[in-house]
């Protein structure tokens, strides 16, 4: 559908709403009739009056039975609350009643009209009337058309007609929403957008709070997309656009709802952030962002939501997480910002239904907002907690289920880490860390600073300080309802419950790896203690392609405080997540990437870059699993032949593979399985081993870089990026929530072609250090890794990516990742190795 909005460029003023034209006609000009106009001919206006063009204008003559009306042929975008000013120059031989009107409609049906009726004066006069478009109960509209006419028996000449947007009646816009709306950006309302050269330079706040957002710098405004979702206009972001509110939000709590989509043609790389409640500096704490579209993949239209609490005395950024990284690609239709984070179920439904209906979103990935309802009463263990009435016709698969009532793992059902992996660096996976006692399977995580350290593969990751355990099923299954009752560890280790499979597509030869993460949880984290992380992955190994659909739900309780029941319903058409019997996510499967058998996995692994560096005092501790149950029903109890026609299943036959062979040969020792290559060609980058290099390094957000003459090395000190609450929990500081960093761009060696590794030689005088290393080439994708430094001396080997090897390197950046403590270390050398 074509819009009749006429774009303006440099003439737009930023200080007030632009008088954006809707339509303008001078009927004294030849050819102006009919032009963009037509006589209204519905049954109400029969018998028809006369509409006659003349040199004096457009004459409207009504009979004694019906009025005469003229209406635009093509409609423009219209919404309740829009203020339209219609100006008419009318010639009257005597006082006559006339109409100026805006008819509102859907694409195929009229809904209502808002009309001003008044009496003209004798002679030629200009009449300007403002019309505020009002919603009709139960009748939404999205389009409008300007109309004008004369009452029964009237006869006047319209010399000209003009209609422009004058602004928004904020009260008309927000009256149906819950209390607390503090900013409202709606790209479907052209009157709220100031545009220049096809981009939006100012995005007006419709809440009445005055939180207008301006492009962050000249040329950084999003493009205006005239025909988006439901034929409504949207703001298009292409990876470099940002807006920032012109005043601080001044909030203690915040909730954000965003209408967002990313089409296939807009796909890009990296995690992206639609909103960031910023401190005015280029920082990026994930606690205070609304993130959607993991890895920049295609995103069907959806409503994104995030909330947090803090001291938000800073502006809001739209389109990135402060410009540090995470620029959005995709289209944003509407943003609602509330000054509260807790809503009733009815209020949440009001917000969601309003946005879903308006934008015509068939939501294929619903995530709960707000607390869980009361837990259903458990009547029988033979059925899922969420379906005690057995509406789904479930049947317990006893041969796959386990109550863990013995004294050891049932080897007919389960395998421990010896069958899977030797570790997740820096933590070793040890069979002794999996026990069954007290009617539960327990995965123990231990800290031992005296644990022998070493590598299994030359220049591979180094194992030290921690040991963990893993459990995974001996057999596979496809589809069903699985449920556990579990209590996670109160540490920053990642407690995970997930499914995984590997198969070769017989038709294409591609090796496909589907994964369903029922949860990844940290019981004690700087930012994620109350976050329930859920993800669906599918990886094609060659050529590499990673599809991920990650979502999270914010709880009002700590997952490590008590046992909870976690469920997953996995069918060919839908994947549903449950906590304590209540739905928290529903993902509609449109392109089935999760259609092969998978194994069940339980583990606890280090994810220090995500959940933070752990506290040694928290160990030992256990991830406790009370039971595992699997149910099937007619929809999920499918024959095996259909998937066997598509895949050759290749994932881990029991009692085979590298890890199993390693444990058979070496047991629990850390042994280098093949020698380190001799006479390796190396080249020092000469970035940290000379005093003059101190000035070449740039630092930010409190990082201190200095030359250490005694060790002949560069010293780096990064302050803590978080503060602690009164109860001891850590959270990002506000407004000083920053990631300290050190960066060098003055590289004497930029050509890294032919080198396979970057070796980082360090001395760490303290506990473990978690940081992020980014190597940016002139062309191609930056190399981003998150290494862990052990205590004492060591070397980190970073495999170099193809883009870093094939293009001159522009910069190297070090940044802390979620630390709640001061971090300091020495770099004694950075060198390339072949």
Number of C-alpha atoms within 10 A of each C-alpha: 11 11 16 17 17 9 16 16 12 8 9 17 14 14 8 12 18 21 18 23 19 22 18 15 17 18 24 17 16 11 10 16 19 16 11 14 16 16 20 19 15 10 8 12 17 14 16 20 24 16 20 13 21 15 11 14 23 24 21 23 23 24 18 12 14 18 24 29 27 20 20 22 16 16 23 22 26 26 25 21 21 24 20 26 22 26 18 21 18 23 23 17 13 14 16 18 18 23 17 26 27 26 21 29 23 16 14 6 10 14 17 19 18 16 19 14 15 16 13 20 16 13 12 15 13 14 14 14 17 18 20 21 25 20 19 13 6 6 11 18 23 22 23 25 21 27 25 24 26 28 24 18 16 22 24 25 23 23 24 20 22 17 23 20 24 22 24 26 18 17 12 18 19 17 10 11 14 15 13 14 20 21 24 26 23 23 26 28 25 28 25 25 25 25 26 20 13 14 21 23 27 26 28 28 23 27 25 18 13 15 23 22 23 23 22 20 12 8 15 18 26 28 20 25 22 20 15 19 21 14 19 23 23 26 25 28 26 17 19 17 23 27 25 27 25 17 14 17 22 13 17 14 16 25 21 23 21 23 23 24 24 24 14 13 10 19 17 20 14 16 16 25 26 27 29 25 28 29 22 16 15 16 21 23 22 17 20 23 25 24 24 27 28 20 18 23 24 21 20 17 23 22 23 21 24 22 22 19 17 16 16 21 18 20 20 28 26 29 32 28 29 27 19 12 17 23 25 31 29 28 28 29 25 21 23 22 23 21 20 19 18 18 15 12 14 10 15 17 13 14 15 16 14 14 21 16 12 16 21 15 17 12 15 16 22 18 21 18 23 19 16 16 11 9 13 13 10 13 11 10 10 16 22 29 24 21 15 18 13 13 7 15 13 23 18 19 16 12 10 18 17 21 15 20 16 14 13 13 20 15 10 11 15 17 21 25 24 26 24 20 19 24 23 19 21 24 23 28 28 23 23 14 19 23 19 19 14 13 15 24 28 27 27 24 28 20 20 13 14 9 13 11 18 17 17 19 14 15 16 15 20 25 23 22 20 25 27 27 31 27 24 22 21 20 16 17 17 21 24 24 25 22 25 23 18 23 21 29 27 23 28 26 27 24 25 22 22 20 22 21 24 23 22 18 18 14 9 9 12 17 20 25 22 23 21 23 19 23 21 20 28 31 22 26 27 24 21 21 25 20 22 20 18 22 17 20 17 20 19 18 12 10 9 10 11 15 17 20 19 17 21 21 19 21 16 13 12 17 22 20 12 10 16 18 21 23 27 25 20 23 22 19 12 15 21 20 24 19 21 19 24 20 18 22 21 19 18 17 16 10 9 12 17 25 18 25 21 25 20 20 18 21 25 29 24 23 21 23 19 21 24 24 25 23 13 15 8 15 17 16 16 24 24 23 23 21 18 20 22 26 23 22 16 11 15 17 16 15 9 12 8 11 16 15 11 16 21 16 20 13 16 14 11 13 15 12 14 14 17 18 14 20 18 12 10 11 14 16 15 18 14 13 12 9 9 11 9 6 7 10 9 14 16 15 16 15 24 24 21 15 16 11 16 19 11 15 20 15 19 16 18 16 20 18 20 17 20 19 12 6 13 16 24 24 21 20 19 26 20 22 27 23 19 13 11 7 6 8 13 19 23 25 18 19 16 17 24 25 26 21 25 22 18 18 15 14 15 9 16 18 16 21 16 12 18 18 20 22 20 17 18 23 20 18 15 14 18 19 24 22 21 16 20 16 20 21 22 15 13 12 15 18 18 14 14 19 19 20 24 25 18 13 15 16 20 20 21 22 16 19 15 13 19 25 18 16 17 17 21 19 17 19 18 20 20 25 25 26 28 21 15 14 22 19 21 23 23 24 20 20 19 24 20 15
